[in-house]
Amino acid sequence: MRAAALSSATGSALLLATLVAAPAGGTPAGGDAPARPGVSAEARGTAVAAARARAAGIEFGTCAQAQDMPGDLRCGTVSVPLDYARPHGKQIRLTVSRVRATGRDPRDGGRRVPRQGALVYNPGGPGDSGLYFPLVGMVPEWKRLAGAYDLVGYAPRGVGPSAPLSCEDPARFFEGPSPAPTHPSEAYKREQVARAKAYARGCAERSGDALRHYHSLNNARDLDVLRAALGERKLTFMSGSYGTYFGALYATLFPSHVRRMVFDSAVNPDPAGIWYRNNLAQSAAFEDRWTELREWIAAHHAVYGLGRTAEEVRRSYERARARLAAAPAGGKVGPGQLQNAFLTAGYYDDYWPHRAHALSAYLKGDPQPLVDIAAPPEEAAAEAENSSAVYTAVECNDAPWPTDFAVWDRDNTRLARVAPFETWDNAWMNLPCAFWQAPRQRPLDVRTGPGELPPTLILAAERDAAAPYEGALELHRRLSGSTLVTEHDAGTHGVAYGPNACVNAHVDAYLLEGRLPARRASCAGRPLPEPTTPDGDRSARPAA
């Protein structure tokens, strides 16, 4: 989840925007250009690194996990400076994956279509890897894109094989079962403050001075180096969630390097919200999604037996919390794990039937479905710890945060009175930023003027809690010439190439043909999921 605040830095954006892309085979005139007087050290460093990457390219070969991947997925690496102000200093290697364009249109008898270049994708996070992204070309909704584009994913700096970060022993990451008080005691707050201080200290001790270089501005610069290494004069980029934020930074820093950009479930780029205030807004939005989920469960009381109203469903949930606090399910699932399982249902409607069934079964004496969906996967501890470390480093480095816990206590206590579901868990996740030891960046004022940036496409679900809709509206205001497509009366996080044919048609038209609707367009929301019984039967059977 997200958080923080402060002012903008328009000057550096204007300076960096003077670097323009180098035409293939022509005179350097941009990101690959020699340094220019008056441009920031980081801008000069990005130009140096991009020129170097263009010359080196990427040598694609067998992926490290080849036994788990189809043969047409190939992997390689690209070198980027740890510190763009010192482009000839320490380098780190980002792992990149690619599946070549098939050159065929599956909707037209497999006729040949011209290759349009590379489509680079970032799924968000911070801390998520896109290495498996190119495999979506096998999914029907993506096959037209896979015909025209090389599908390219990568692990951003710090993630997985790309100079990985760590803040604690992965063996300790899934400690539990854990509590999740919605109105914590003073003693519990003191315990969480101590844990946050220890976590922040662990990040600093394990990464040293390098920690300061893991932030969103460097993620945007890395993206330009990747563009050059792929041999692309201009970037075609698709991103989700947090990826839309550093995509927007890229659009501001390198507008003339952009070909096409899709921002799916856009994060609010207003510098005043990065990231502390954005997190508060997110917690408030998840309360609404929690209410929607309970209303859906209540509407299907005949299947789940959890209550005929949202309030009755809430009381069923609270009974489960109390039982788990006394005796964790399977010795692993306590209130914290239950809360996390239902939080993910706030992201994706498709999870609603599984969560409702697990809660119903648990209260009727069968804990196994709940253990199956909520117990921490110990085999994934190292990956989860790494992802958490990158998330924390990026968000803490990106902007100043309140350093006095009294501010956090005041704001989250007030919010929890009306939005108790996720408020304090979200605060604890981000609290290490109050005690962060690395220097902070100043959030960039994301903004482009008329004609500076090619047309871009923003997608948003109206009731998305992970990326509240106001963020999409704000990004639309700030990126001149952008188009916003809204999925009305929907809340699933991630809109593109799901079940909504209307949204998918807009994305296809843009990425394949460069066509966009007027500045604002809308699609009817996807239907809510059908309830399922314990046997997976979608026909409702009366519950006891």
Secondary structure, DSSP 8 states (H G I E B T S, - for coil): ---B-----HHHHHHHTT-----TTS---STTS---TTS-HHHHHHHHHHHHHHHH----B--TTGGGS-TT-EEEEEEEESSTTSTTS-EEEEEEEEE----EETTTTTEE----EEEEEE--TTT---TTGGGGGGSGGGHHHHHHEEEEEE--TTSTTSS---SS-GGGTT--S----SS--HHHHHHHHHHHHHHHHHHHHHHGGGGGG-SHHHHHHHHHHHHHHTT-SSEEEEEETHHHHHHHHHHHH-GGGEEEEEEES-----GGGTBHHHHHHHHHHHHHHHHHHHHHHHHTHHHH-S-SSHHHHHHHHHHHHHHHHHS-BTTTB-HHHHHHHHHHHHH-GGGHHHHHHHHHHHHTT--HHHHHHHS--GGGHHHHHHHHHHHHHHHHHHS-----HHHHHHHHHHHHHH-TTTHHHHHHHHGGGGG--S---------B-TTTS---EEEEETT-SSS-HHHHHHHHHHBTT-EEEEETT---S--TTSS-HHHHHHHHHHHHH----SSEEEE----------TTS--S-----
